[in-house]
């Protein structure tokens, strides 16, 4: 079925409390649709807790492809559901609200990338998985925040590299590889870009014994490394991590408190992974309005009506899948973002 909601109306579906009656109906409808429920780490806690699997977008897409379920309900933003469809084209993929977009994915289009490629003939295109199917189809190799450095390092040194779309992740890769022929697209996630170095420095000064978990999409990632280099923060406490790697590090850290620089939905999974640790956001306003459009009401609407189905045309899907496969051939990609 197709939604009739206008894309420019971003008012979330509301009016439903995530109580036990809601949970029972969601589970019943999911069984009736032979659906597996997947929730991204940035979803509201009620959605994370009802899901069959919670994680980062690529890990969830791989779960979707391997699942015996005929229907995938992807509680995340649109490019994530597209990736699940690319990896599992035979399955029905639903997103509870198709209006849930992504400022980072929207920062580059297929046409933008084709024009950029024309300016750099012969360059290898490396695209973050946080991109649309159209952009993945124009890409040579996809990457995640966990393996972006390894992907770029695998490309012959004499080949120019076009890295898109996140400028902060691109800066991290350029810093780690020392590669001068790496050109970075000036895109950003508006939520991560808003977590700035001044806030991080202030929070770190208030909690000098805390570990710092920094997502490489953050505007403060460079500042974190600068603080470590200056000795303001113990370098051993600064960890540049994908969302998936944050969960692993939460279980392994010896710190009693952790400052977290990413979207605030991540705190729910970290607190579940290590309830004895005090996890606090560097910026407690870092909430993605698009992620939060997947409400309890939206999920119920999706399961009742089979809304909103995600489609990717076969040619685009085949090209996009090839760029994802090349990434996996280089090495295990770890966290999706």
Secondary structure, DSSP 8 states (H G I E B T S, - for coil): ----S-TT----------SHHHHHHHHHHHHHTTEEEEEETTS-HHHHHHSSEEE-HHHHHHHHHH-S-SEEEEES-HHHHHHHHHH-TTSEEE-S-TT---TTGGG--HHHHHHHHHHSTT-EEEEESSS-HHHHHT-SEEE-TTTHHHHHHTS-TTS-EEEESBHHHHHHHHHHH--TTEEE--B--HHHHTS-HHHHHHHHHHTTT-EEEE-TTSTTHHHHHHHHHHTSS-GGGEEE--HHHHHHHHHH---SEEEEES-TTHHHHHHHH-TTSEEEESSTT---TTGGG--HHHHHHHHHHT--B----HHHHHHHHHHHHHHHHHS------
